[in-house]
Structures are given as structure tokens and as C-alpha cells.
């Protein structure tokens, strides 16, 4: 955007300079008008929304900079013509491309150069490889590199944990509502709950996240990346939680319900004091498994620009060219994040079932 604004500023000010500057300036403007063309330069591979190829006509450039140049040319009474500019003509662009090892046949064709072969060694690229791109020995990485990355991984882990805990809280709350609706609700609501569960379970989480973050703005609803990630994960896992809780409710013997009615308990009291405690204990293991799965699936929120644990790993691995070692490190961090919750779930499960006959675990 900065370069586009700079381009606009220069071209907009050109007529003013022509009026107020010494006689040489009007001659330049007069030359533009005499030629009938306003020559302007841009990166043809810059991409949308600046400059990009028309999808319906690849030979035509469109974009913000194109429209700006054409509007300014119209003010001058000439037509706009994009050119590569003097950097291509004097060989500067070629030297820059060669320094970074980017000169090839496609680049030469783009710049109108008949020689596709590099003329020298890409010294800048080789210097980067020597300084940063070199993968040190394992012991050196363990002693120096990996400890230096722990603070970055810690920030990513905090983001992962925050997204996961909030998403699971939403999933539990929504799952309870869906399960109770599907088991005890009126027929139309049971149908709606069943339809929601089947649709959400039957579509990929990645597609759902894309629809929420990139699709809803087309309807006028724009969510922050963190909100979109938590909402999508929570509503997705709510469907799985609903089935866990429904299975727990169905596992309570019918005699428990009958005994509660004999004691004069209402349906709500029966659910609250008799059915739910037993259903929760049965549903706890799969619920724990779902949380650990959600902890790993939270890596998908990197799609919406959140830098969590996996995105931190990918950024560091690409920069250090060390996908194996850093991958093992981030895998260990995910394991460490999940183990305390698995242990907590086993403790709660044992406490809820302490009145039952002990069974092998």
C-alpha cells in the first residue's frame, strides 16, 4: 500500500511541479503529452489488490495501481502504459535477482532479457545459507538453538492453551444442551439437534473455520481471529460432546428413573441428582479424549493468522531449516500440555466412582 500511495503522490504532484518549477519541468510534462502515454512501473507479480493478471484475460493487468495510473493518465489527457522501468533496462533488476539466486528463464522472459543463464554466484543467498541456513550439529542445536526458542514456544503454547480451554468450555456447554434436547426435547427440537450434530460431524473442521473467518464477512459479520477460532472449535466439538453425553444418559438404568419417580422427584431433580452424576462419570473418558484431540486441532487456527504452537514451530523450522529437531520439541510440548488434563480426568473419574466396586484400570 505504501508504494501505491507513493506512486499516486508522485503522479498527482507532477502537474503542480510542472506549473511551479523551472522551465525544464513543463518540458517533461509536454513530452508526456506529446508521446500520448504515461509510463509507470509496477511489480506485475505483486498480486491482488495492487497489480495482478485478469482471471478472464491473463494478458491484461488489473488492480489498484492500474486503476490509479489510468485515472491520473486520464487527467493528463494521455493513456497509461505499464513498463518495467529503467531498473530493467540498465541491468539493476537482473543483478538483484542474480544476487539472490532468483534469475531463471521465467524471470528473464518477464524482464525482456534474452539471456536466461545467471552470470555469477548468488552471493547474498549463499551468505544467508552460510550464516543462518546451515544446520548445526545435533549437540549444538540442543545446547544453544533449542533453549533459545523456548520463550517463543511458550508464547505459542499459551495461545494454544487459551484457545483450547475456551473452546472446550463452549463445547461442553453446547454439548449438554444438544444432548438434553435430543433425549428429552420435543420432536421438532430433537430433529434440529440431530441435524446439527450430523452436519457438524460430517464436515471438515478446516472447512468450517474457513467459512466462519472468510465466509461470514461476505454476509457483513466479521470476527476477530481469536473469536473465530474459539467459536469454530467450540461449536465443532459440541457435536462430539453431545453424543458422549447422550451415551452417558442412555447408560443409566431405567430402574434409576423409576426409583426417582417413586421417591417423588421431578424430572429436573431426577436429572440433577440421579442421572447426571452417573452420566458424567461414564462420559468423562471420551470427553478427556476429545479435549486432547481439540488441543491438537487448535493448530488449525493458524489459518486465521493466530500464532499458536504449531505456527510458531513452522515459522522457526522454515527459518532454521530444522523441521525434524524442532518438530520433536513441539511434539513433546503438546504431550506435556495434554498429560495434566488426562491425569485430572482420571482423578475426577475415580472420585465420582469411589462408591462403586473397584474394577481393574
C-alpha positions in Angstrom: 0.0 0.0 0.0 2.9 2.4 0.8 4.4 2.1 -2.7 1.0 2.6 -4.3 0.4 5.8 -2.3 3.9 6.9 -3.2 3.2 6.3 -6.8 -0.1 8.2 -6.6 1.6 11.1 -4.8 4.3 11.5 -7.4 1.9 11.3 -10.3 -0.6 13.6 -8.7 2.0 16.2 -7.9 3.5 16.1 -11.4 1.2 18.7 -12.9 1.8 21.0 -9.9 5.6 20.7 -10.3 5.2 21.4 -13.9 3.5 24.7 -13.2 5.7 25.9 -10.4 9.1 24.5 -11.2 11.7 25.9 -13.7 11.0 25.6 -17.4 12.6 22.1 -17.5 9.6 20.6 -15.7 6.9 21.7 -18.2 9.0 20.3 -21.0 8.9 16.9 -19.3 5.1 17.1 -19.0 4.9 18.3 -22.5 6.9 15.3 -23.6 4.4 13.0 -21.9 1.5 14.7 -23.6 3.3 14.7 -26.9 4.0 11.0 -26.6 0.4 10.4 -25.5 1.5 7.9 -22.9 2.1 8.0 -19.1 4.7 5.4 -18.4 4.5 3.8 -15.0 6.3 0.9 -13.3 5.0 -1.8 -11.0 5.6 -5.4 -10.0 3.5 -7.5 -12.3 3.7 -10.3 -9.8 2.7 -8.1 -6.8 -0.7 -9.8 -6.5 -4.1 -8.6 -5.6 -5.3 -6.0 -4.8 -2.3 -4.0 -6.3 -1.4 -5.4 -9.6 -2.4 -8.9 -10.9 -3.5 -10.7 -14.0 -7.1 -10.5 -15.0 -8.5 -14.0 -14.4 -10.6 -13.7 -17.6 -7.7 -12.3 -19.7 -4.2 -13.2 -18.4 -2.6 -10.8 -20.9 -4.3 -7.9 -19.1 -3.2 -6.3 -15.8 -5.8 -5.1 -13.3 -5.7 -3.9 -9.8 -5.5 -0.8 -7.6 -2.3 0.6 -9.1 -3.6 0.0 -12.6 -6.8 2.0 -11.9 -4.8 4.8 -10.2 -2.4 5.1 -13.1 -5.2 5.1 -15.6 -7.1 7.8 -13.7 -4.1 10.0 -13.5 -3.3 9.5 -17.2 -6.9 10.5 -18.0 -6.4 13.7 -16.1 -3.3 14.4 -18.2 -5.2 13.6 -21.4 -3.0 10.6 -22.2 -3.2 6.9 -21.8 -1.3 4.8 -19.2 1.2 2.1 -20.2 2.8 -0.1 -17.6 6.6 -0.7 -18.1 9.3 -2.4 -16.2 11.1 0.9 -15.8 14.8 1.9 -16.0 15.9 -0.8 -13.5 15.3 -3.4 -16.0 16.9 -1.5 -18.9 20.2 -0.8 -17.0 20.5 -4.3 -15.6 19.9 -3.4 -12.0 17.0 -5.8 -11.6 19.0 -8.6 -13.2 21.8 -8.1 -10.7 19.4 -8.1 -7.8 17.8 -11.3 -9.0 21.2 -13.0 -9.5 22.4 -12.0 -6.1 19.6 -13.9 -4.5 19.7 -16.9 -6.9 16.3 -16.0 -8.5 17.5 -15.5 -12.1 16.0 -18.1 -14.4 14.3 -18.4 -17.8 10.9 -17.2 -16.5 12.5 -14.1 -14.9 14.5 -13.3 -18.0 11.3 -13.6 -20.1 9.4 -11.3 -17.7 12.1 -8.6 -17.8 12.7 -9.0 -21.6 16.2 -10.3 -21.3 17.4 -12.8 -23.9 20.0 -14.4 -21.6 18.4 -16.8 -19.1 21.7 -18.0 -17.6 23.0 -16.5 -14.4 26.3 -14.7 -14.8 27.7 -15.1 -11.4 27.3 -16.8 -8.0 24.3 -15.7 -5.9 26.5 -14.3 -3.1 23.7 -12.9 -1.0 21.8 -16.2 -0.9 25.0 -18.1 -0.2 25.9 -15.7 2.6 22.5 -16.3 4.1 22.9 -20.1 3.8 26.3 -19.9 5.5 25.1 -17.7 8.3 21.6 -18.9 9.0 20.7 -21.7 6.6 23.4 -24.0 7.9 22.0 -26.7 10.1 24.4 -27.1 13.1 25.2 -30.5 14.6 22.7 -32.0 16.9 24.6 -31.3 20.2 25.0 -27.7 19.2 21.3 -27.3 18.5 20.4 -29.0 21.8 22.7 -26.8 23.8 22.2 -23.4 22.0 19.4 -23.2 19.5 16.6 -25.1 21.2 16.8 -23.3 24.6 16.7 -20.0 22.7 13.4 -21.0 21.1 11.7 -21.9 24.3 10.4 -18.4 25.0 8.8 -18.3 21.6 7.3 -21.8 22.1 6.0 -20.7 25.5 4.1 -17.8 24.0 2.7 -20.2 21.3 1.7 -22.7 24.0 -0.2 -20.0 26.0 -2.2 -19.2 22.9 -2.8 -22.8 22.2 -4.0 -23.5 25.8 -6.2 -20.4 25.8 -7.9 -21.3 22.6 -8.3 -24.9 23.7 -9.7 -24.2 27.2 -12.3 -21.6 25.9 -13.3 -23.8 23.0 -13.8 -26.8 25.3 -15.9 -24.8 27.7 -18.1 -23.7 24.8 -18.2 -27.3 23.6 -19.2 -28.7 27.0 -22.0 -26.1 27.5 -23.4 -26.5 24.0 -23.0 -30.3 24.1 -25.0 -30.6 27.2 -27.8 -28.5 25.7 -27.8 -30.6 22.5 -27.7 -33.9 24.4 -30.6 -33.0 26.7 -32.6 -31.6 23.7 -32.0 -34.8 21.7 -33.0 -37.1 24.5 -35.8 -35.2 26.3 -36.8 -32.3 24.0 -40.0 -32.1 21.9 -39.8 -33.8 18.5 -39.0 -30.7 16.3 -36.2 -29.7 18.6 -34.9 -33.3 18.6 -34.8 -33.2 14.8 -32.9 -29.9 14.9 -30.4 -31.1 17.4 -29.8 -34.3 15.4 -29.4 -32.4 12.2 -26.8 -30.0 13.8 -24.8 -32.9 15.2 -24.8 -34.9 11.9 -23.9 -31.8 9.7 -21.1 -30.6 12.0 -19.6 -34.1 12.5 -19.9 -34.8 8.7 -18.0 -31.7 7.5 -14.2 -31.0 8.0 -13.2 -28.6 10.7 -10.9 -26.8 8.3 -13.8 -26.0 6.0 -15.9 -24.8 8.9 -13.1 -22.5 10.1 -12.7 -21.1 6.6 -16.4 -20.4 6.3 -16.6 -18.7 9.7 -13.5 -16.5 9.2 -13.5 -15.8 5.5 -17.1 -16.5 4.6 -19.1 -14.6 7.2 -17.6 -11.2 6.3 -19.4 -11.6 2.9 -22.6 -11.5 5.0 -21.5 -8.5 6.9 -20.3 -10.4 10.0 -16.5 -10.0 10.6 -15.0 -11.8 13.6 -11.6 -11.4 15.2 -9.2 -14.3 14.5 -9.2 -15.4 18.2 -13.0 -15.3 18.4 -13.4 -17.1 15.1 -11.0 -19.8 16.2 -12.7 -20.4 19.6 -16.2 -20.3 18.2 -15.5 -22.7 15.4 -13.6 -25.2 17.5 -16.2 -25.0 20.3 -19.2 -25.5 18.0 -17.5 -28.3 16.2 -16.6 -30.3 19.3 -20.0 -29.6 20.8 -21.4 -32.2 18.4 -19.0 -34.8 19.6 -19.6 -33.9 23.3 -23.4 -34.1 22.7 -23.0 -37.7 21.6 -20.8 -38.5 24.6 -23.4 -37.1 27.0 -26.2 -38.8 25.2 -24.4 -42.1 25.5 -23.9 -41.4 29.2 -27.6 -40.6 29.7 -28.6 -43.7 27.9 -26.3 -45.9 30.0 -28.2 -45.0 33.3 -30.5 -48.0 34.0 -34.3 -47.4 33.7 -34.7 -48.5 37.3 -32.9 -45.4 38.4 -35.6 -43.2 36.8 -38.4 -45.3 38.2 -36.9 -45.2 41.7 -36.6 -41.4 41.5 -40.3 -41.1 40.5 -41.3 -43.4 43.4 -39.4 -41.0 45.7 -41.4 -38.1 44.3 -38.5 -36.4 42.4 -39.4 -34.2 39.4 -37.8 -34.8 36.0 -35.3 -32.0 36.7 -34.5 -33.3 40.1 -34.0 -36.8 38.7 -31.6 -35.4 36.1 -29.8 -33.3 38.6 -29.3 -35.7 41.4 -29.6 -39.2 39.9 -29.0 -39.3 36.2 -26.4 -36.6 35.5 -23.8 -37.7 38.1 -23.8 -41.2 36.7 -23.8 -40.0 33.1 -20.9 -37.6 33.7 -18.7 -40.3 35.2 -19.4 -42.5 32.1 -18.8 -39.6 29.7 -15.6 -38.4 31.3 -13.1 -40.6 29.5 -14.3 -39.8 25.9 -14.7 -36.2 27.0 -11.0 -36.1 28.0 -10.0 -37.8 24.8 -11.9 -35.0 22.9 -10.1 -32.3 24.8 -6.7 -33.7 23.9 -7.9 -34.0 20.3 -9.1 -30.4 20.4 -5.7 -29.3 21.8 -4.1 -30.7 18.7 -6.8 -29.5 16.3 -6.2 -25.9 17.7 -3.2 -25.9 15.3 -5.8 -25.1 12.6 -6.3 -21.6 14.0 -3.0 -20.7 12.4 -5.1 -20.4 9.2 -6.7 -17.3 10.7 -3.3 -15.7 11.5 -3.1 -16.7 15.1 0.4 -17.6 16.1 -0.1 -20.6 18.3 2.2 -23.6 19.0 2.2 -25.1 15.5 2.5 -21.8 13.7 5.5 -21.0 15.9 7.1 -24.3 15.0 6.6 -23.8 11.3 8.0 -20.3 11.4 11.1 -21.4 13.3 11.6 -24.5 11.3 11.4 -22.7 8.0 13.9 -20.0 9.2 16.3 -22.5 10.8 15.8 -25.3 8.3 15.4 -27.8 11.1 12.0 -29.4 10.8 13.0 -32.7 12.5 14.5 -31.4 15.7 12.1 -28.6 16.3 9.2 -31.0 15.3 10.2 -33.4 18.1 10.4 -30.5 20.5 7.0 -29.1 19.7 5.5 -32.7 19.8 6.9 -33.0 23.3 5.3 -29.7 24.3 1.9 -30.8 23.0 2.3 -34.0 25.1 3.2 -32.0 28.2 0.2 -29.8 27.7 -2.2 -32.8 27.4 -0.9 -35.0 30.2 -2.0 -32.9 33.2 -5.6 -32.8 31.9 -5.6 -36.6 31.3 -4.4 -37.1 34.9 -7.0 -34.7 36.2 -9.8 -36.5 34.4 -8.7 -39.9 35.9 -8.7 -38.3 39.3 -12.2 -36.9 38.9 -13.4 -40.2 37.4 -12.1 -42.1 40.4 -13.7 -39.7 42.8 -17.1 -39.9 41.1 -16.9 -43.7 41.1 -15.5 -44.2 44.6 -18.7 -45.7 45.9 -18.7 -48.3 43.1 -17.0 -51.7 43.3 -13.3 -51.3 42.3 -12.6 -52.6 38.9 -9.2 -53.0 37.1 -8.0 -49.8 35.5 
